[in-house]
Amino acid sequence: MEVFKRMKKDREKTIKELQAEGDAKAKQIRVEADAIAGKIMARADAYAKKLKAQGDAEAAKYYKVFEEYRTLSDFLKKRESILRLLAKGQTTVVLDAARIIPFDILKQAVEDKGKKAEGSGPGEISTTQPTGERKGRREAVVWELMSA
């Protein structure tokens, strides 16, 4: 029995030594991995700052143009808003186009054309003027914007 107890103690001692050695190696690996991760993050941050600076410089060129042509800038912003609002397929919008921005550009497009636009395909605009009892009042314009 004494022999078994000694063998058991030797094995427990060996287990503790191996566990301590494994824990030390694991700690070393974690430290090295954290150092590498830090370097990668520093490079990524520097690259992101560089890209942001390039983007800001590129955007500054367009801001100058938009300052010179304010009407164009407003039109493009309204157009972008409409496209975002209507990006989900077929949409029907009923509103007073003279009062709701950015849809006032649709009314302007119809007025500029001087007649009703007959939309027949995806992305085209068709207008329908209200009739009957609403005629003579400030009327709403109905637009159906079709998208594929």
Backbone as CSV, one residue per row, in Angstrom:
resi,resn,N_x,N_y,N_z,CA_x,CA_y,CA_z,C_x,C_y,C_z
1,MET,0.786,-1.184,0.000,0.000,0.000,0.000,0.839,1.264,0.000
2,GLU,1.926,1.213,0.703,2.851,2.350,0.734,3.318,2.697,-0.683
3,VAL,3.568,1.698,-1.439,4.070,1.902,-2.799,3.018,2.636,-3.631
4,PHE,1.755,2.234,-3.485,0.681,2.878,-4.233,0.510,4.337,-3.821
5,LYS,0.649,4.615,-2.531,0.526,5.994,-2.058,1.624,6.864,-2.637
6,ARG,2.868,6.327,-2.659,3.983,7.081,-3.223,3.786,7.298,-4.713
7,MET,3.330,6.280,-5.419,3.086,6.408,-6.858,1.999,7.470,-7.123
8,LYS,0.982,7.438,-6.269,-0.103,8.406,-6.416,0.394,9.824,-6.172
9,LYS,1.235,10.014,-5.139,1.795,11.333,-4.848,2.698,11.795,-5.983
10,ASP,3.500,10.885,-6.533,4.373,11.241,-7.658,3.544,11.708,-8.862
11,ARG,2.481,10.989,-9.126,1.629,11.351,-10.263,0.916,12.678,-10.015
12,GLU,0.459,12.924,-8.830,-0.175,14.194,-8.500,0.816,15.336,-8.631
13,LYS,2.059,15.099,-8.210,3.118,16.102,-8.336,3.389,16.386,-9.814
14,THR,3.457,15.324,-10.612,3.691,15.479,-12.051,2.530,16.242,-12.690
15,ILE,1.313,15.932,-12.271,0.138,16.626,-12.800,0.214,18.113,-12.483
16,LYS,0.542,18.468,-11.250,0.644,19.871,-10.856,1.727,20.594,-11.655
17,GLU,2.881,19.920,-11.844,3.978,20.525,-12.608,3.548,20.777,-14.059
18,LEU,2.897,19.776,-14.664,2.463,19.920,-16.050,1.375,20.995,-16.189
19,GLN,0.473,21.056,-15.202,-0.553,22.093,-15.232,0.065,23.477,-15.107
20,ALA,1.039,23.632,-14.218,1.709,24.922,-14.049,2.439,25.309,-15.333
21,GLU,3.105,24.326,-15.940,3.816,24.580,-17.185,2.825,24.979,-18.301
22,GLY,1.700,24.280,-18.374,0.672,24.595,-19.372,0.071,25.975,-19.144
23,ASP,-0.189,26.312,-17.881,-0.727,27.642,-17.565,0.250,28.741,-17.954
24,ALA,1.544,28.515,-17.720,2.568,29.508,-18.078,2.620,29.697,-19.594
25,LYS,2.571,28.572,-20.331,2.586,28.680,-21.796,1.326,29.385,-22.313
26,ALA,0.176,29.076,-21.720,-1.077,29.705,-22.124,-1.016,31.212,-21.887
27,LYS,-0.458,31.593,-20.742,-0.330,33.019,-20.430,0.589,33.706,-21.444
28,GLN,1.691,33.045,-21.786,2.637,33.596,-22.752,1.958,33.750,-24.122
29,ILE,1.184,32.754,-24.524,0.490,32.809,-25.811,-0.512,33.954,-25.820
30,ARG,-1.240,34.127,-24.725,-2.219,35.220,-24.640,-1.537,36.581,-24.740
31,VAL,-0.403,36.737,-24.058,0.331,38.005,-24.098,0.791,38.293,-25.526
32,GLU,1.334,37.279,-26.199,1.792,37.464,-27.573,0.608,37.790,-28.501
33,ALA,-0.502,37.084,-28.317,-1.683,37.336,-29.147,-2.216,38.749,-28.916
34,ASP,-2.238,39.202,-27.669,-2.687,40.566,-27.377,-1.768,41.599,-28.023
35,ALA,-0.462,41.337,-28.022,0.484,42.260,-28.649,0.253,42.323,-30.160
36,ILE,0.055,41.169,-30.769,-0.200,41.132,-32.219,-1.521,41.827,-32.534
37,ALA,-2.552,41.550,-31.733,-3.853,42.190,-31.939,-3.727,43.705,-31.807
38,GLY,-2.948,44.171,-30.858,-2.735,45.610,-30.686,-2.083,46.230,-31.908
39,LYS,-1.093,45.542,-32.471,-0.430,46.048,-33.678,-1.403,46.099,-34.849
40,ILE,-2.198,45.039,-34.984,-3.176,45.001,-36.080,-4.196,46.129,-35.927
41,MET,-4.685,46.330,-34.718,-5.662,47.397,-34.476,-5.055,48.775,-34.737
42,ALA,-3.790,48.968,-34.359,-3.127,50.252,-34.597,-3.010,50.514,-36.096
43,ARG,-2.638,49.474,-36.879,-2.551,49.630,-38.330,-3.923,49.909,-38.932
44,ALA,-4.925,49.191,-38.449,-6.287,49.384,-38.967,-6.788,50.790,-38.652
45,ASP,-6.534,51.276,-37.459,-6.939,52.640,-37.094,-6.234,53.675,-37.967
46,ALA,-4.938,53.469,-38.195,-4.193,54.406,-39.038,-4.735,54.392,-40.463
47,TYR,-5.038,53.205,-40.983,-5.592,53.094,-42.335,-6.970,53.735,-42.413
48,ALA,-7.789,53.531,-41.388,-9.126,54.137,-41.359,-9.025,55.659,-41.342
49,LYS,-8.103,56.201,-40.564,-7.914,57.659,-40.530,-7.461,58.181,-41.883
50,LYS,-6.586,57.424,-42.537,-6.105,57.824,-43.860,-7.261,57.844,-44.858
51,LEU,-8.093,56.795,-44.842,-9.241,56.732,-45.750,-10.238,57.852,-45.463
52,LYS,-10.456,58.128,-44.198,-11.382,59.208,-43.824,-10.865,60.543,-44.324
53,ALA,-9.573,60.778,-44.175,-8.984,62.031,-44.658,-9.114,62.141,-46.174
54,GLN,-8.892,61.039,-46.886,-9.046,61.058,-48.345,-10.499,61.334,-48.723
55,GLY,-11.420,60.700,-48.021,-12.839,60.915,-48.285,-13.250,62.345,-48.010
56,ASP,-12.767,62.904,-46.908,-13.079,64.297,-46.573,-12.525,65.254,-47.629
57,ALA,-11.315,64.969,-48.118,-10.717,65.817,-49.153,-11.524,65.728,-50.442
58,GLU,-11.950,64.509,-50.793,-12.754,64.323,-52.001,-14.112,65.005,-51.860
59,ALA,-14.724,64.876,-50.681,-16.027,65.493,-50.433,-15.928,67.016,-50.480
60,ALA,-14.817,67.563,-50.032,-14.642,69.016,-50.027,-14.765,69.589,-51.439
61,LYS,-14.291,68.836,-52.439,-14.415,69.287,-53.826,-15.890,69.445,-54.202
62,TYR,-16.690,68.459,-53.807,-18.111,68.491,-54.149,-18.847,69.560,-53.348
63,TYR,-18.443,69.761,-52.111,-19.080,70.796,-51.306,-18.894,72.164,-51.950
64,LYS,-17.735,72.406,-52.529,-17.499,73.683,-53.207,-18.450,73.855,-54.388
65,VAL,-18.625,72.774,-55.162,-19.536,72.838,-56.308,-20.959,73.075,-55.819
66,PHE,-21.359,72.373,-54.764,-22.716,72.530,-54.244,-22.940,73.928,-53.674
67,GLU,-21.900,74.541,-53.125,-22.038,75.915,-52.646,-22.272,76.869,-53.814
68,GLU,-21.606,76.621,-54.928,-21.767,77.467,-56.108,-23.146,77.283,-56.738
69,TYR,-23.627,76.045,-56.740,-24.902,75.703,-57.382,-25.867,75.173,-56.330
70,ARG,-26.354,76.066,-55.514,-27.225,75.693,-54.388,-28.511,74.998,-54.847
71,THR,-29.077,75.451,-55.940,-30.310,74.856,-56.457,-30.076,73.395,-56.843
72,LEU,-28.957,73.126,-57.487,-28.609,71.750,-57.851,-28.444,70.900,-56.600
73,SER,-27.783,71.447,-55.631,-27.574,70.726,-54.372,-28.903,70.361,-53.716
74,ASP,-29.805,71.333,-53.639,-31.119,71.075,-53.034,-31.882,70.021,-53.823
75,PHE,-31.846,70.124,-55.139,-32.541,69.157,-55.984,-32.006,67.749,-55.755
76,LEU,-30.685,67.593,-55.741,-30.090,66.265,-55.562,-30.402,65.679,-54.181
77,LYS,-30.424,66.516,-53.154,-30.787,66.040,-51.815,-32.233,65.564,-51.772
78,LYS,-33.137,66.325,-52.404,-34.544,65.927,-52.443,-34.708,64.622,-53.224
79,ARG,-34.027,64.533,-54.347,-34.101,63.322,-55.174,-33.618,62.108,-54.390
80,GLU,-32.507,62.250,-53.700,-31.963,61.161,-52.891,-32.956,60.744,-51.799
81,SER,-33.612,61.719,-51.183,-34.607,61.412,-50.151,-35.762,60.614,-50.727
82,ILE,-36.241,61.021,-51.894,-37.349,60.305,-52.533,-36.931,58.877,-52.859
83,LEU,-35.754,58.703,-53.416,-35.293,57.361,-53.770,-35.193,56.460,-52.547
84,ARG,-34.724,57.007,-51.439,-34.642,56.215,-50.211,-36.026,55.827,-49.701
85,LEU,-36.968,56.774,-49.773,-38.317,56.517,-49.300,-39.035,55.466,-50.142
86,LEU,-38.756,55.453,-51.423,-39.499,54.601,-52.341,-38.719,53.366,-52.794
87,ALA,-37.682,53.024,-52.096,-36.809,51.932,-52.513,-37.403,50.541,-52.297
88,LYS,-38.530,50.444,-51.673,-39.098,49.142,-51.312,-40.131,48.619,-52.314
89,GLY,-39.960,48.842,-53.589,-40.901,48.304,-54.556,-41.938,49.319,-54.982
90,GLN,-43.151,48.851,-55.285,-44.216,49.730,-55.759,-44.781,50.525,-54.595
91,THR,-44.855,51.834,-54.781,-45.307,52.719,-53.721,-46.292,53.721,-54.291
92,THR,-47.370,53.986,-53.586,-48.316,55.033,-53.967,-48.273,56.104,-52.899
93,VAL,-48.105,57.350,-53.324,-47.995,58.467,-52.399,-49.104,59.458,-52.720
94,VAL,-49.901,59.828,-51.722,-50.945,60.832,-51.886,-50.600,61.986,-50.953
95,LEU,-50.404,63.183,-51.518,-49.979,64.309,-50.696,-50.171,65.614,-51.442
96,ASP,-50.033,66.700,-50.723,-50.026,68.025,-51.329,-48.570,68.328,-51.648
97,ALA,-48.217,68.152,-52.903,-46.819,68.254,-53.313,-46.248,69.652,-53.127
98,ALA,-47.103,70.674,-53.065,-46.605,72.029,-52.904,-46.100,72.275,-51.492
99,ARG,-46.515,71.438,-50.551,-46.171,71.687,-49.148,-45.150,70.720,-48.562
100,ILE,-44.995,69.557,-49.151,-44.151,68.527,-48.530,-42.848,68.378,-49.300
101,ILE,-41.785,68.707,-48.615,-40.450,68.545,-49.180,-40.056,67.106,-48.926
102,PRO,-39.485,66.387,-49.774,-38.868,66.680,-51.060,-39.773,66.455,-52.252
103,PHE,-41.048,66.161,-52.042,-41.934,65.815,-53.150,-42.308,67.010,-54.015
104,ASP,-41.978,68.215,-53.591,-42.274,69.389,-54.411,-41.544,69.338,-55.749
105,ILE,-40.440,68.604,-55.834,-39.743,68.506,-57.123,-40.554,67.713,-58.135
106,LEU,-41.430,66.814,-57.676,-42.282,66.088,-58.603,-43.297,67.030,-59.241
107,LYS,-43.868,67.922,-58.445,-44.828,68.883,-58.980,-44.132,69.813,-59.978
108,GLN,-42.933,70.217,-59.644,-42.175,71.079,-60.547,-41.924,70.376,-61.872
109,ALA,-41.632,69.074,-61.818,-41.372,68.326,-63.045,-42.615,68.289,-63.918
110,VAL,-43.771,68.116,-63.312,-45.023,68.076,-64.064,-45.324,69.445,-64.658
111,GLU,-45.149,70.490,-63.871,-45.411,71.842,-64.361,-44.463,72.216,-65.494
112,ASP,-43.204,71.822,-65.373,-42.226,72.129,-66.413,-42.580,71.441,-67.721
113,LYS,-43.114,70.261,-67.623,-43.464,69.512,-68.816,-44.670,70.138,-69.510
114,GLY,-45.565,70.779,-68.721,-46.693,71.481,-69.289,-47.872,70.586,-69.613
115,LYS,-47.774,69.315,-69.311,-48.872,68.385,-69.544,-48.687,67.197,-68.620
116,LYS,-49.660,66.335,-68.588,-49.577,65.142,-67.750,-48.529,64.190,-68.310
117,ALA,-47.738,63.621,-67.417,-46.770,62.615,-67.830,-47.420,61.257,-67.653
118,GLU,-47.422,60.479,-68.685,-48.028,59.150,-68.606,-46.916,58.138,-68.344
119,GLY,-46.790,57.692,-67.113,-45.771,56.708,-66.761,-46.203,55.332,-67.212
120,SER,-45.343,54.648,-67.910,-45.719,53.335,-68.405,-44.730,52.250,-68.029
121,GLY,-43.676,52.595,-67.358,-42.695,51.571,-67.042,-42.095,51.770,-65.686
122,PRO,-41.225,50.883,-65.302,-40.593,50.987,-63.993,-39.850,52.303,-63.823
123,GLY,-40.050,52.942,-62.693,-39.331,54.159,-62.370,-39.914,55.410,-62.991
124,GLU,-40.969,55.282,-63.829,-41.563,56.461,-64.445,-42.643,57.026,-63.532
125,ILE,-42.986,58.298,-63.729,-43.940,58.989,-62.876,-45.226,59.211,-63.656
126,SER,-46.355,58.881,-63.065,-47.634,59.232,-63.672,-48.384,60.102,-62.683
127,THR,-49.103,61.106,-63.193,-49.850,61.995,-62.310,-51.325,61.872,-62.607
128,THR,-52.122,62.016,-61.589,-53.569,61.995,-61.741,-54.107,63.164,-60.949
129,GLN,-54.815,64.076,-61.606,-55.386,65.219,-60.921,-56.741,64.822,-60.336
130,PRO,-57.051,65.185,-59.101,-58.356,64.893,-58.524,-59.449,65.628,-59.296
131,THR,-60.629,65.013,-59.363,-61.726,65.637,-60.093,-62.950,65.738,-59.199
132,GLY,-64.057,66.243,-59.760,-65.326,66.275,-59.043,-65.354,67.346,-57.991
133,GLU,-65.829,66.964,-56.804,-66.062,67.937,-55.735,-64.798,68.637,-55.265
134,ARG,-63.637,68.040,-55.483,-62.393,68.643,-55.019,-61.874,69.693,-55.987
135,LYS,-62.402,69.736,-57.207,-61.913,70.668,-58.217,-62.108,72.107,-57.741
136,GLY,-61.116,72.953,-57.984,-61.195,74.343,-57.586,-60.500,74.621,-56.271
137,ARG,-60.373,73.631,-55.417,-59.631,73.795,-54.159,-58.169,73.465,-54.404
138,ARG,-57.382,73.740,-53.390,-55.987,73.325,-53.488,-55.975,71.808,-53.501
139,GLU,-55.585,71.234,-54.624,-55.764,69.806,-54.819,-54.482,69.034,-54.558
140,ALA,-54.678,67.808,-54.108,-53.538,66.903,-53.911,-53.234,66.220,-55.229
141,VAL,-52.008,65.892,-55.436,-51.581,65.188,-56.640,-51.177,63.786,-56.232
142,VAL,-51.624,62.830,-56.992,-51.329,61.437,-56.676,-50.254,60.947,-57.624
143,TRP,-49.207,60.434,-57.061,-48.140,59.878,-57.871,-48.052,58.391,-57.627
144,GLU,-47.955,57.662,-58.672,-47.675,56.237,-58.533,-46.298,56.013,-59.120
145,LEU,-45.420,55.599,-58.289,-44.060,55.353,-58.747,-43.885,53.845,-58.825
146,MET,-43.635,53.387,-60.006,-43.500,51.955,-60.215,-42.017,51.611,-60.247
147,SER,-41.689,50.552,-59.570,-40.305,50.089,-59.657,-40.316,48.591,-59.889
148,ALA,-39.332,48.158,-60.591,-39.275,46.736,-60.953,-38.956,45.877,-59.777
